[in-house]
């Protein structure tokens, strides 16, 4: 039996993607998950914070993610195709003058969509994403290097050149213990992951990496930031692998934008710093609604 609010949307005339409306209200908010290949599930704490604000929330699993169709076609792993997928979802759901929130990769997609289809967006929210992959990945690699350095120092070892290594060079040193520490410092700063988040992680589609990684690593939105038209909220976190400087750079470049750094948060600040994340989001929604 299909859950309430679920609607399967046909994409490109042949694929089905899963969406679900939660709640009813004047404010329509479509959320784009990260990955690509993550799931809508880690947004499942949104209703408890937003329902009282009259937010009608729309979950959506992108093509090749969780409840949506899977295809071996490598050609679907293109940013421009994902933009058109979001537009087809918007049309099917009948969303006009809606809010679009993208987290991580979803933030990249939200920026790309807002560039091509600004006329439909009442407000744009990017969450925990920067503007240029080479910049924020360099910061991420340096965080890994710091952790590796601490772990190897315990064994009396020194690895030369850690600070200049990319992901491939670092990989042999990224042990399960290093990964665990990175996640606890920069992904989810809670003593224990919430069951909803753990469930979302278990449902990630990981086959995209080889197909999509070249697009991800080369992504650079820096020259297009000034072209973003909708009112924009840029959310970052103090402990994220996305540098605070990236968030500040975006705010300076995007017209009619504001930014906020979650002081206790990391990459999934909606979970490890909800006391700052959601009031900031709500304040932006209220402000934008007042302006009409």
N, C-alpha and C positions, 0 to 999 in steps of 0.2 A: 504494500500500500504506500502510495506516494505521500511524503510528509507535507504538511500545510505550507502553502506559499511557494512550492517548488514548480519551476517552469523550465523545461528543456528547450533550448534555443538552437535552431539550425544555423550552422555557420558554413559559408562557402557552398551552400546547397547540398552538403553531404555529411557534415559532422554535427554531432549534438553536444552542446555544452550545458552544464547544470547551473541553474540559478535558484535562489530562494529569497523571497521577500519575508522579512521579519518585522512585525509591527505595522502600524499605520500612522501616518502623520503628514504634515505639510512639507517637512524637510526630507528630500529624497537623497540618500547617500549610497553610492555604489563603491564597494571596496575592492581593490585589486591586490591580490596576494603576491608574495615574492617568489623567488625561484630563478627562472621559470621551473615549474614542477611542484611547488609547494601547494597548500590547500587553503580553502576559506576558513578552516577550523580555528586557526589561531585568532580570528576576529570574533569568536563566539562570546567573548566577554564584553563586546561593544553594547549589546542591548541593555545590560544591567546599568550601564552608565548613561546611555543616550535615550532610552525609551521615554523617560519623563520630559525630555526636551522636544518631544514630538517628531523624533527622527524615524523615518521609514527606511530600514536598512536593507540593502540588497547584497547578498553573498553571491559569489560567482567563482566557479572552478574553471580556469582557463583550459583550452584544448590541451590534451595530454596530461591533465591533472585530475587526480582522484575520481570524482563522480562523472567527469566528462569523458568523451571518446578518446581513445588512444589511436595513433596512426604511426606507422613506420616511415611515412613520407618525410624525408629530411627537409623538404622545401617549406614546411610549415614553420620551421624555426627561424623566422625572420621578424625583425622588429616591426617593419611596415605591415606585415600580415597580422601581427598581434593588434596593431592599431585598428585595422579594419574589423577584426574580430570584436573588439570593444564597441565599435560603432554599431555593428550588427546586433550585439547584445542590447545596447541602448535603445535601438529602434524597436526591438522585440518587446522590451519592457515598457516602452512608451515613456521614457524619461526625457523630460524637457526641463531646462533650468534646474539642473540637479548638481549635487556636490559629488566630486570624484576624489577619493582618497587612495593613494597608492603607497604601499610599503615596500622598501628595498627594491627588488626588480620591478615590483608594481609601481613604485615611484618613478622609475625610468619610463615605464609604459605610460603613466599618467601625464608626464611632461610631453612625451611624443604625441599623445592623443590631444592634449590641450593645444598643441601647436597647429594641428590640422583641423580640429573641430571645436574651436573656442566658443562658437555661438551657442552650444548646448550647455555649457558649464556655468553654473552660478558661482561656484567657489571650488578652488583646487587645493588639495592638501597633499604635500609630499612628506613622507614619514621615513626617516632613517635612510636617506639616499643622498649622494652627492651629485656632482655635475659632470665628472670626468673619471672614467674607470681607472686610468693610469694613476691618477692622483689618490683616490681613496684606496686603491689596492696597494699602493706603496706604503700607506699608513698601516694597512692590515698586515702586510708582510713584516713591517718593523715591530708590530706587536707580537707576532709569532716569534720573531728573532729574540725579543726580550725574554720570552718564556723559555725558549730553547736554551738560551744562555744560562738562565737560572738552573735549569734541569741538568745541563752538562757540567756546570760548575760543581754540583753536588758530587759528581764522579771525578772531579779533578781534571776535567777536560776543557780545552779551549778550541772553538771552531772559528777559523779565520774567515773574515768577509761576510759574516751573517747579515750585517746591515745593508749589504748591497745585493743580496740574493733575491731572486723572484720566487714564485711559488714552486716551480719545478725543482730548483736547486735546494729549496728548503724542505721539500717533501720527505727525503730520507730521514730527516731529523724530527718530523712531526709525528711523534709517537702517540698512542692512545692517551697517555698521561698529559702530553702537551695539548692535545685536542680538548681534553676535558677541562684543563685550566683556561684555555682560550675561551671556551664556551661560557665558563662560569664568570669570567671577567668582562667579556665583551659581547656576549649574545644574550644571556639570561642570568641576571644577578640575583637569583633566589636560592635559598638553601636546597629547595627541591622544585623541579619543574612542575607546573600545574598539569594535571592529567590531560586536559584539553590540548595543551601545547605538545605533550609527549605523543598524543594520538596523531596530531597533525604531522609531526616529524616522521612518524612511522608510515604515513601515507604519501610521502614525497616521491614523485617520479624523478629518478636520477639519470635517466637515459639521455637527457637533453645535453649533458655537458659537452660531449664530443662534437655535437652539431652546432650548438649555440655559443660556445665559449669564444670563438673568434669575434662574434658580434659584441659580446659582453665586454671583452678586453679592449676593444677598439672604440667603445661608445664614448662620445664627447659631445656634450650639450652646451658647452660654455658659450659658443657664439650665438646660440639661439635663446638664451635665457631672457634677453631683453625683449623678445617677441611674445612672451607669455602675456595674455590679455586678462584672464579672469583674476579676481582677487585671490591671493595665494597665501597659504600658511605653510611654512617650512619647519617641520619638527625634526630636531636632532637630539642626541643624548650625550652626556658628558663621557660615558664609558663605552660608547659605540666604537666600532672600527671605522665608521664614517667620521672623518675629522670635524670637529666643531668649526674649524676654519672654512671648510667646504660649505657648511650651512650659512655662515656669515657672508661668504662670497656670493652665494645664490641670492640672499636677501638684498644685497647691494645691487644686483643686476636685474632682478625681476621687478618690474613696476608694480605698484599697488600690492606689495608683499610685506609680510612680517615673519619673524622667526622666533622660535623658542627652543631652548636647550633643556631637556629634562635632567635635573641635577643628579638624580639617583638612577637613571636609566641606562640601558645598553641598547643592543640592536632591537630587541623586542620590548620597547619601553611601555607599550600598552599593558604588558604583564608585570614588569619589574619596577615600573614607576607610574602606576595608574593614577596616583594622587596628584600628579602634575600633568600627565598626558591628557587625560580626559577633560579636566577643567579648561585647559588651553584650547582644546578642540571645540568645546562647547562655547567658549567665549568668542571664538572666531565665527562659529555658525550664527550665534546671536547677533553679532556685529554686522555680518553680511546680510542677514535677514532684515535688520532694521533699515539698512540702506536700500533694500528692495532689489 
